Amino acid sequence: MLIPACLALTQVISLPRVTLAPAHLPSAYHRSLSGHDEWLPISLSTMFSARSEFFAGIKAEMPILLGVVPFGMIYGVLALDAGLSALQTQAMSFIVFAGSAQFIMAQLFALNTPALVIVITAFLVNLRHGLYSASVSPFVKHLPARWRQVLAYFLTDEAYAVTIIHYRQKEESPDQRRFKHWFFLGSGLALWTTWQISTAAGILAGTLIPESWPLVFFIPLTFIALVVPNLEDWPSVLAALTGGVISILAFDLPFRLGLIIASFAGIAAGMLAESLRPSPKIRRIESEN
C-alpha cells in the first residue's frame, strides 16, 4: 500500500499545468494525465479545474472528519491495549486503512485468534467495498491504471459518500467532467491524513493510560455505537440480531470460527429478509391506500 500512497503524492505535486502554444495557434498545449499530448482551448476553467476539484473534495470531506478524529484516537488507544506495538498500530492504519476492520482485528488479536481467521474476518467486514467499487467503476474506468490504483486505496465509506454524490451531479462543463477524479483524490487524501494523525494521537494517549484500565471492553461498545444508528429497517435488524445470537452460541468453537459463522448467518438472514420484502413500488401503493 506504500506505492499507492506515494503515487497519490506525485499526483498532487504534478497538478496539471497549461502553457501557451505558439502564437499562430489559438490553443494551449497540455500533457494529459494519461501521458498523451493534447491541444486544448485556452480557458481559465481548463487551467484551474484540477486544483479546484481537488480542494473541493477536501472541503466536502471536512464535516465528516470531525467524527473520524475521535474514532482514530480510540483505535490507537485500544490497539495498544490489545497488545499491538505502537509501530504495528500505526502500520495497520497505513496498510489496512479501514476503521471497522482495524477495530475488529485489534479485538481478535487480543483474543489470540489465529491469523487466518483474522484475515477472513477482515475480508468479510470489508466486502462492502466491492459494492463501492462497482458503483464508482463507470466514472473512473477511463483513467490510467496508476490513477485507478491510487483511488482504489482511498476508497472508504466516507470518501465514497461524498465522491459518488459529486460524480452523479450534472457537469457544468467538459472541464469539470474531465477532472472529477481529482475530487475523489482530494476527499480520500483528506480522510487518510486525518486517520493517520488521529491514530498517532491515540497511540500517544495510550502510552499515558494505566495498563490496569480494561480498554479492550470499549471495542464492542464502539461497534455498538456504529451499528445501532444504521439499523433502519427490519432486514438489517434481523441480520444484526442473528449475527449477535450466533456469535454467542458459537463462542466456544475452536480458532474463533464462531465469529465467521455468525457473520455468514447474519448476512444470510439479512438477504432472506430483504428478498421477502415487497418491492418499493408495492410498498408505495400500499402506503397510498
SVG drawing of the C-alpha trace seen along z (x, -y; Angstrom):
<svg xmlns="http://www.w3.org/2000/svg" viewBox="-57 -35 64 61">
<polyline fill="none" stroke="black" stroke-width="0.4" points="0.0,0.0 3.1,-2.3 3.1,-2.5 -0.5,-4.0 0.2,-6.5 3.4,-7.6 1.6,-7.8 -1.0,-10.0 1.6,-12.4 3.1,-12.6 -0.4,-13.2 -0.8,-16.2 2.6,-17.6 2.0,-17.2 -1.3,-19.0 -1.8,-19.8 -0.1,-22.9 -1.1,-24.6 1.4,-26.5 0.6,-28.7 1.0,-27.3 2.9,-29.1 1.3,-32.4 0.0,-31.2 -2.2,-28.6 -5.3,-29.6 -4.9,-26.9 -3.0,-25.7 -0.6,-22.8 -1.3,-20.3 0.2,-17.0 -2.7,-14.9 -2.5,-12.6 -2.6,-9.6 0.7,-10.8 -0.7,-11.9 -0.2,-15.3 -3.4,-17.2 -4.4,-20.6 -7.0,-22.2 -8.7,-25.6 -7.2,-28.3 -9.6,-28.9 -9.3,-29.6 -11.5,-26.6 -9.1,-24.3 -6.1,-25.7 -7.7,-25.5 -10.2,-22.7 -7.9,-20.0 -6.9,-22.2 -10.5,-23.4 -11.8,-19.8 -9.0,-18.6 -9.7,-21.2 -13.5,-20.8 -13.0,-17.2 -11.1,-18.2 -13.8,-20.7 -16.6,-18.2 -14.9,-15.7 -14.2,-18.3 -17.5,-17.8 -17.1,-14.1 -13.5,-14.4 -14.9,-15.8 -16.3,-12.4 -13.3,-10.5 -10.8,-12.0 -12.2,-10.5 -12.6,-7.1 -9.0,-7.2 -7.8,-8.1 -9.9,-5.4 -8.4,-2.8 -4.9,-3.9 -5.6,-3.6 -7.4,-0.2 -4.9,1.3 -2.1,0.7 -4.2,2.2 -4.9,5.2 -1.2,6.0 -0.1,4.4 3.0,2.2 3.0,-1.4 4.6,-0.6 2.1,2.2 -0.8,0.0 0.3,-2.8 1.2,-0.4 -2.3,1.1 -3.8,-2.3 -1.4,-2.9 -1.8,0.5 -5.4,1.6 -6.9,-1.9 -10.3,-0.6 -11.6,-1.7 -14.2,1.0 -11.8,3.8 -9.0,2.4 -11.1,2.3 -12.2,5.9 -8.7,7.1 -7.3,5.5 -10.0,7.3 -9.3,10.6 -5.5,10.1 -6.2,9.5 -8.0,12.9 -5.0,14.7 -7.1,15.6 -5.3,17.4 -4.0,15.1 -6.1,16.8 -9.3,16.2 -8.4,12.5 -7.7,12.1 -11.0,13.8 -13.0,11.8 -11.4,8.5 -12.3,9.6 -15.9,10.2 -16.1,6.8 -14.8,5.1 -16.9,6.9 -19.0,3.7 -16.0,2.1 -16.8,4.4 -20.1,2.6 -18.4,-0.8 -16.0,0.3 -18.8,1.4 -20.6,-1.9 -17.6,-4.1 -16.2,-2.0 -18.2,-3.6 -16.8,-7.0 -13.1,-6.0 -12.7,-3.2 -11.2,-5.6 -8.4,-6.6 -4.8,-5.2 -4.0,-2.2 -1.9,-4.3 -4.9,-6.5 -7.3,-3.6 -4.7,-2.0 -4.5,-5.2 -8.2,-5.8 -8.9,-2.2 -6.6,-2.6 -8.5,-5.7 -12.0,-4.2 -13.5,-4.2 -17.0,-4.7 -16.5,-8.4 -14.7,-9.2 -17.3,-7.2 -20.2,-9.0 -19.1,-12.5 -17.5,-11.3 -20.4,-9.3 -22.7,-12.3 -20.3,-14.5 -19.9,-12.1 -23.7,-11.9 -24.1,-15.6 -24.7,-17.1 -21.4,-18.6 -21.4,-22.3 -18.6,-22.0 -16.5,-19.4 -13.5,-20.5 -15.4,-19.7 -16.2,-16.2 -12.6,-15.8 -11.1,-16.4 -13.7,-14.9 -11.3,-12.2 -9.2,-15.0 -12.3,-15.5 -12.1,-11.8 -8.3,-12.1 -8.9,-15.2 -11.6,-13.6 -9.7,-10.3 -6.4,-12.0 -8.0,-14.3 -9.5,-11.3 -6.3,-9.3 -4.2,-12.1 -6.7,-12.6 -6.9,-8.9 -3.1,-8.6 -2.8,-11.7 -5.6,-10.6 -4.2,-7.1 -0.8,-8.6 -2.6,-10.8 -4.3,-7.7 -1.0,-5.9 0.4,-8.8 -2.6,-8.9 -2.5,-5.1 1.0,-5.3 -0.2,-7.6 -3.1,-5.4 -2.5,-2.9 -2.4,0.7 -5.0,1.6 -7.7,-0.1 -9.7,2.6 -9.9,0.6 -10.5,3.7 -14.0,3.7 -14.6,0.4 -14.1,2.1 -17.5,3.9 -19.1,0.7 -17.6,-1.2 -19.1,1.2 -22.5,1.0 -22.3,-2.8 -21.5,-2.3 -24.1,0.3 -27.2,-0.7 -27.8,-4.0 -27.8,-2.2 -30.5,0.3 -33.2,-1.5 -35.3,1.5 -36.2,4.9 -33.8,6.9 -30.8,5.0 -32.2,5.6 -32.7,9.3 -29.2,9.5 -27.7,7.9 -29.7,10.0 -28.9,13.2 -25.2,12.5 -25.2,11.5 -27.0,14.6 -25.0,17.0 -21.7,15.4 -22.7,16.0 -23.8,19.6 -20.7,20.4 -18.3,18.6 -16.5,21.7 -15.7,23.1 -12.0,23.5 -10.0,20.9 -12.7,18.3 -14.7,19.8 -17.9,18.7 -17.3,15.1 -17.1,16.2 -20.1,18.4 -22.1,15.6 -21.1,13.2 -22.3,15.6 -25.5,16.3 -26.2,12.6 -25.6,11.9 -27.9,14.9 -30.7,13.7 -30.5,10.1 -30.6,11.3 -33.5,13.6 -35.5,10.9 -34.7,8.5 -36.0,11.0 -39.2,11.4 -39.9,7.6 -42.4,6.2 -40.9,4.2 -40.6,0.4 -43.4,-0.1 -45.8,2.3 -44.9,0.6 -45.7,-2.8 -49.1,-1.6 -49.9,-0.1 -48.9,-3.3 -51.1,-5.4 -54.1,-3.1"/>
</svg>
